[in-house]
Amino acid sequence: MEVYPFSGELILKAISFFQMMFRLCRKAVGNLLRHSLKDASLQLLEV
């Protein structure tokens, strides 16, 4: 296995990038869940 001098830096950049994407996705999913829960509870109250 060849080791390139810049592979570590690239891996760190990729990890930080994926962490950022994960946070954004988690925030978006949280907002979606919160909105859908609100809608569901409103529908339950209307029945």
Buried (B, 14 or more C-beta within 10 A) or exposed (E): EEEEEEEEEEEEEEEEEEEEEEEEEEEEEEEEEEEEEEEEEEEEEEE
